Amino acid sequence: MYQVATPSVKQNHCKHIFHRKYEQGTKNPYDVCWKCNYKKKPKIKNESLIKFICPASKPSEPDYFEEHQFGTNWYTVVHDSWHLSGTKDPHDWCGLWQTKGCLNVEGHKHSEYKNKIYVKQYQRSCYRPDCKTCYKKWIARQANRATRRIEEFGKRSGMTAKHILLSVSDWDYDKSIKELRKKAYSILKEIHCIGGTFIFHPFRFNKKLRIFYYSPHFHIIGFGIIIGIAESFRKHGWFIKDLGFRESVFQSFYYLLSHCGIRKGFHALTWFGNLSYSKLKLEKEPDSTVCPVCNHKLVQIYYDGIHPFIPPDIIYEGFVDPFDWYEVQTILKSERTKRDRYEYALTIELHDANKGITIAS
């Protein structure tokens, strides 16, 4: 943010306050004054660096994680228990393929899926942001839910979401996250942001040194007129930047969550203002654990035929013919027969015997 004069007769009385935008579908930046809409091409010392500038309204590149995780301190950077996602080991079952479905053919006869069964095949996930296997699924789920909330408020209000950056001043680095959020919220009210969500980023990335370093800042996707940036900067010393309208809200959330701060006991997304949970109520999402036709609870199933219609390692959800599909039967400990208990005891005794032989040898 800076102020300049212009020789234009029409705009010579405006003390411009510029913010950076990008030509649609390109990485070509330009500066536009939010007061008089005066546009100009920014001065860049090294023109070869233009191709490395990532526009705020563009989705993240497919290789973002590979670029920022390989050869960097992604897995080791920590500040006050804040760290990046995907840094801890997964559970044994994370990523394993599982098939569930509804074999209630009778309940489907009055629908367009007559004589069909419902099959849902997926990879199990713990949806933890720390999990090396599941963190991308956590990001996608959080981005999907946040997008739904932003778009619903946009429909009701007729407003368009904006992306705002709040960079913490150096003299506030020693404050706790609660104090920083409180101050960030007061600044947002001053610049007329009526509601949205906080995403806290404790680190920035140095491309030359290829390291993450502590530099706390907030990304906000929300709604408002956004005025009085210069006055708020002089008052608080926090750098404020209006990054403009978003082309894809989901991609924006996915990109911001990909390198946000993770800490136990704190939410990655914090809603405030008119989009808080107490003010904006949304309909519940459909239950994914029941059949979409008959509402029967999904059970674990398996295919016991020769030529499976669904390969065992692809994501699938739909209706298929019921032939050679069966429910996985499980026996509770209390329901075991005498024979089951006897065979189970023999297995335990054999295991102990093999263990003794191993120790003796």
Secondary structure, 3 states (H helix, E strand, C coil): CCCCCCCCCCCCCCCCCEEEEECCCCCCEEEEECCCCCEECCCCCCHHHHHHCCCCCCCCCCCHHHHHHCCCCCCCCCECCEECCCCECCCCCCCCEEEEEECCCHHHCCCCCCCCEEEEEEECCCCCCCECCCHHHHHHHHHHHHHHHHHHHHHHHCCCCEEEEEECCHHHCCCCHHHHHHHHHHHHHHCCEEEEEEEEEEEEEECCCCEEEEEEEEEEEEEECCCCHHHHHHHHCCEEEEEEECCCHHHHHHHHHCCCCECCCCCCEEEEECCCCCCCCCCCCCCCCECCCCCCECEEEEECCCCCCCCCCCCEEEEECCCCEEECCCCCHHHCCHHHHHHHHHHHHHHHHHHHHHHHC
